[in-house]
């Protein structure tokens, strides 16, 4: 299968041999929307205090303090773009509050376009909680209206392309997730993967370290244990490394879409596939993707 890519920070055109019709997708990531109310109970005050801190931070930088504004602007634009899919790749909400989940569900319904959502590290915990697999499990029920199915992994066929979402919010993967992805890849259908933490690629790694001081990515070979502890991330498991190997070597993967590092980037995974990292939605980042027949 021949595949070509052309892209900017906010667009991509992916031409694929054998594709029957064009498919248009909007990729949004890291919008960090933060709504909360009395339903958050003992977590309410932590939400209040975090919001005050982050809004002051943005005012000091001269940037927009309210992430709702750029999100609404992006969704209004999306309504004019004849989309086939809305891809939401994590940290869409900053904590799993009922008000945040309800807002996103309402926005998706209003857009009226099929959506795939997968969690980022912030979606699955409140700001005063640790980030780990145990906490994630306690938050999945609250996020179910967004997943609308299996939160671990899912697949959907649109226009001859298989879109596979994988929750790498922790970010280590389970045996179940790896087996699911490998089964999808065996179908020999053009496949696009959606997840939050990027794969560590040489052309992305230096830029991430320059921005963040460490390489918080999947499968990074030299991420120090001290930095992993600060990020609350364990050493990569055998399953995680198996996933990275499967994705980077599969003949039918054409692209991956992710976020997490808060800047736009695009990297060749191999001669066919590109990893697209999205700019943060709270800064107005978005990428309109067109899959076209070659």
C-alpha positions as CSV (number, residue, x, y, z in Angstrom):
1,X,0.0,0.0,0.0
2,X,1.5,3.3,-1.1
3,X,1.0,6.2,1.3
4,X,2.1,9.9,1.0
5,X,1.9,12.6,3.6
6,X,2.0,16.4,3.5
7,X,1.3,18.5,6.6
8,X,1.6,21.7,8.5
9,X,1.1,22.3,12.2
10,X,-2.7,22.5,11.8
11,X,-3.4,20.3,8.7
12,X,-2.4,17.1,7.1
13,X,-3.2,15.4,3.8
14,X,-2.7,11.7,3.7
15,X,-3.0,10.0,0.3
16,X,-3.6,6.3,0.4
17,X,-3.6,3.8,-2.5
18,X,-6.9,2.0,-2.7
19,X,-8.9,4.4,-0.7
20,X,-12.4,4.5,-2.1
21,X,-13.4,8.0,-1.0
22,X,-12.0,11.0,1.0
23,X,-12.3,11.0,4.8
24,X,-12.1,14.2,6.8
25,X,-11.0,14.1,10.5
26,X,-10.5,16.8,13.1
27,X,-7.8,16.0,15.6
28,X,-8.2,17.8,19.0
29,X,-6.0,17.1,22.0
30,X,-5.0,18.7,25.3
31,X,-7.9,21.1,25.6
32,X,-7.8,20.8,29.4
33,X,-11.3,21.9,30.0
34,X,-12.1,22.4,33.6
35,X,-15.7,22.5,34.8
36,X,-16.7,21.5,38.3
37,X,-19.6,21.9,40.8
38,X,-20.9,20.5,44.1
39,X,-21.1,17.0,42.6
40,X,-17.3,16.8,42.9
41,X,-17.7,16.6,46.7
42,X,-14.4,16.6,48.6
43,X,-12.5,17.3,45.3
44,X,-14.4,20.6,44.7
45,X,-11.9,22.8,46.6
46,X,-8.9,21.3,44.9
47,X,-10.6,22.1,41.5
48,X,-11.1,25.7,42.7
49,X,-7.5,26.1,43.9
50,X,-6.0,24.7,40.7
51,X,-8.2,26.8,38.5
52,X,-7.1,30.0,40.4
53,X,-3.4,29.0,40.0
54,X,-3.6,28.1,36.3
55,X,-5.6,31.2,35.4
56,X,-3.1,33.4,37.2
57,X,-0.3,31.6,35.3
58,X,-2.0,32.4,32.0
59,X,-2.6,36.0,32.9
60,X,1.1,36.4,33.7
61,X,2.0,35.0,30.3
62,X,-0.6,37.1,28.5
63,X,-2.4,34.0,27.2
64,X,-6.0,33.0,27.3
65,X,-7.0,31.8,30.8
66,X,-10.2,30.1,29.9
67,X,-9.9,27.0,27.8
68,X,-13.6,26.9,27.0
69,X,-13.2,29.8,24.5
70,X,-10.8,28.2,22.1
71,X,-12.6,24.9,22.4
72,X,-15.9,26.5,21.4
73,X,-14.2,28.4,18.5
74,X,-12.7,25.1,17.2
75,X,-16.0,23.3,17.4
76,X,-17.8,26.1,15.6
77,X,-15.3,25.9,12.8
78,X,-15.6,22.1,12.8
79,X,-19.3,22.5,12.1
80,X,-18.4,24.0,8.7
81,X,-15.8,21.4,7.7
82,X,-17.9,18.4,6.6
83,X,-16.2,16.0,9.0
84,X,-16.4,12.2,9.1
85,X,-14.8,11.9,12.5
86,X,-13.8,13.9,15.5
87,X,-10.7,12.4,17.2
88,X,-10.1,13.4,20.8
89,X,-6.8,12.1,22.1
90,X,-6.6,12.8,25.8
91,X,-6.4,15.6,28.4
92,X,-9.6,16.8,26.9
93,X,-10.7,17.5,30.4
94,X,-8.4,18.4,33.3
95,X,-10.2,16.2,35.8
96,X,-13.0,13.7,35.6
97,X,-15.8,15.9,36.9
98,X,-19.4,15.3,35.9
99,X,-19.7,18.9,34.6
100,X,-16.7,18.5,32.4
101,X,-17.9,15.2,31.0
102,X,-21.4,16.6,30.4
103,X,-20.0,19.6,28.5
104,X,-18.0,17.5,26.1
105,X,-20.9,15.1,25.5
106,X,-23.1,18.0,24.7
107,X,-20.6,19.5,22.3
108,X,-20.1,16.2,20.5
109,X,-23.9,15.8,20.2
110,X,-24.3,19.3,18.9
111,X,-21.6,18.8,16.2
112,X,-23.4,15.6,15.1
113,X,-20.2,13.9,13.9
114,X,-18.9,10.4,15.0
115,X,-16.3,10.9,17.7
116,X,-13.6,8.7,19.2
117,X,-12.3,9.7,22.6
118,X,-9.4,8.3,24.6
119,X,-8.1,9.4,27.9
120,X,-4.9,11.3,28.8
121,X,-3.3,11.3,32.2
122,X,-5.3,14.3,33.3
123,X,-8.7,12.9,32.3
124,X,-8.4,10.1,34.8
125,X,-7.5,11.8,38.0
126,X,-8.2,15.0,40.1
127,X,-5.3,17.4,40.6
128,X,-4.8,16.3,44.3
129,X,-4.6,12.6,43.4
130,X,-1.7,10.5,42.2
131,X,-1.7,9.2,38.6
132,X,-1.6,5.5,38.4
133,X,-3.6,2.5,37.2
134,X,-5.6,2.1,40.4
135,X,-6.8,5.7,40.4
136,X,-7.6,5.4,36.7
137,X,-9.9,2.4,37.3
138,X,-11.9,4.4,39.9
139,X,-12.6,7.1,37.3
140,X,-13.7,5.1,34.3
141,X,-17.4,5.1,35.3
142,X,-17.4,8.9,35.3
143,X,-15.8,8.9,31.8
144,X,-18.0,6.2,30.3
145,X,-20.3,8.8,28.5
146,X,-17.2,9.9,26.6
147,X,-15.9,6.4,25.8
148,X,-19.3,5.1,25.0
149,X,-17.8,1.6,25.0
150,X,-14.6,-0.1,26.1
151,X,-12.3,2.6,27.6
152,X,-9.2,0.5,27.2
153,X,-9.3,0.1,23.4
154,X,-11.8,0.3,20.5
155,X,-12.0,0.3,16.7
156,X,-14.2,1.9,14.2
157,X,-14.2,1.6,10.4
158,X,-14.9,4.9,8.5
159,X,-14.6,5.2,4.7
160,X,-12.4,2.1,4.4
161,X,-10.0,3.2,7.2
162,X,-9.8,1.5,10.6
163,X,-9.4,3.9,13.5
164,X,-8.1,2.3,16.6
165,X,-8.0,4.1,20.0
166,X,-5.8,2.9,22.8
167,X,-5.9,4.4,26.4
168,X,-2.2,5.0,27.3
169,X,-3.1,7.5,30.0
170,X,-1.0,5.7,32.7
171,X,0.9,5.2,30.2
172,X,1.7,1.5,30.4
173,X,-0.4,-0.9,28.3
174,X,-2.1,-4.2,29.3
175,X,-1.9,-7.5,27.7
176,X,-5.5,-7.0,26.6
177,X,-4.7,-3.8,24.8
178,X,-1.7,-5.2,23.0
179,X,-3.6,-8.3,21.8
180,X,-6.5,-6.1,20.7
181,X,-4.2,-3.8,18.6
182,X,-2.3,-6.7,17.1
183,X,-5.6,-8.4,16.1
184,X,-6.7,-5.1,14.4
185,X,-3.4,-4.9,12.5
186,X,-3.8,-8.5,11.2
187,X,-6.9,-7.4,9.3
188,X,-4.7,-5.9,6.7
189,X,-6.8,-2.7,6.5
190,X,-5.4,0.8,6.4
191,X,-5.2,1.7,10.1
192,X,-4.9,4.9,12.1
193,X,-4.1,4.8,15.8
194,X,-5.3,7.3,18.4
195,X,-3.6,7.7,21.8
196,X,-2.3,10.3,24.2
197,X,1.3,9.8,25.0
198,X,3.5,9.9,21.9
199,X,5.8,7.2,20.8
200,X,9.4,8.2,21.4
201,X,11.0,8.9,18.0
202,X,14.5,10.3,17.4
203,X,13.2,13.4,15.6
204,X,10.7,14.2,18.3
205,X,12.8,13.4,21.4
206,X,15.2,16.4,21.3
207,X,12.3,18.8,20.9
208,X,10.4,17.3,23.8
209,X,13.5,17.4,26.1
210,X,14.1,21.0,25.1
211,X,10.5,21.9,26.1
212,X,10.0,19.7,29.1
213,X,13.4,18.7,30.3
214,X,12.7,15.0,30.0
215,X,11.2,12.6,27.4
216,X,7.7,11.6,28.7
217,X,6.9,9.3,25.7
218,X,6.2,5.6,25.2
219,X,9.2,3.4,24.6
220,X,11.8,6.0,25.3
221,X,15.2,4.1,25.7
222,X,16.9,6.6,28.0
223,X,14.3,8.2,30.2
224,X,15.9,8.3,33.6
225,X,14.3,6.6,36.6
226,X,14.5,9.9,38.5
227,X,12.5,11.7,35.8
228,X,10.0,8.8,35.6
229,X,9.4,9.0,39.3
230,X,8.6,12.7,38.9
231,X,6.1,12.0,36.2
232,X,4.7,9.0,38.2
233,X,5.5,6.6,35.4
234,X,7.1,3.2,35.8
235,X,9.7,1.6,33.5
236,X,8.1,0.5,30.3
237,X,6.6,-3.0,30.6
238,X,7.1,-5.8,28.1
239,X,3.6,-5.2,26.9
240,X,4.2,-1.5,26.2
241,X,7.4,-2.2,24.3
242,X,5.6,-4.9,22.3
243,X,2.9,-2.4,21.4
244,X,5.5,0.1,20.2
245,X,7.2,-2.6,18.1
246,X,3.8,-3.6,16.6
247,X,2.8,-0.1,15.7
248,X,6.2,0.9,14.2
249,X,6.6,-2.2,12.1
250,X,3.1,-2.9,10.9
251,X,2.7,-2.6,7.1
252,X,-0.9,-1.2,7.3
253,X,-0.4,1.6,9.9
254,X,-0.6,4.9,8.0
255,X,-0.6,7.3,10.9
256,X,-0.9,7.8,14.6
257,X,-2.4,10.9,16.3
258,X,-1.5,11.9,19.9
259,X,-0.7,14.9,22.1
260,X,0.6,15.3,25.7
261,X,3.7,17.3,25.0
262,X,1.8,20.5,24.1
263,X,3.3,21.4,20.8
264,X,2.6,20.4,17.2
265,X,5.0,18.0,15.5
266,X,5.1,15.4,12.8
267,X,7.6,12.5,12.6
268,X,8.1,9.7,10.2
269,X,7.6,6.4,12.0
270,X,8.7,4.4,8.9
271,X,8.5,4.8,5.1
272,X,4.7,4.7,5.2
273,X,3.5,6.1,8.5
274,X,3.8,9.5,10.3
275,X,3.1,10.3,14.0
276,X,1.2,13.5,14.3
277,X,1.4,15.3,17.6
278,X,-1.2,17.9,18.1
279,X,-0.8,21.4,19.5
280,X,-2.8,21.9,22.7
281,X,-6.4,22.8,22.2
282,X,-6.4,25.3,25.1
283,X,-4.1,27.4,22.9
284,X,-6.4,26.9,19.9
285,X,-4.4,24.0,18.5
286,X,-6.2,21.7,16.1
287,X,-5.4,19.6,13.0
288,X,-7.7,19.1,10.1
289,X,-6.8,15.8,8.4
290,X,-7.9,14.7,4.9
291,X,-7.4,11.1,3.9
292,X,-7.5,11.1,0.1
293,X,-7.3,8.4,-2.6
294,X,-3.9,8.2,-4.3
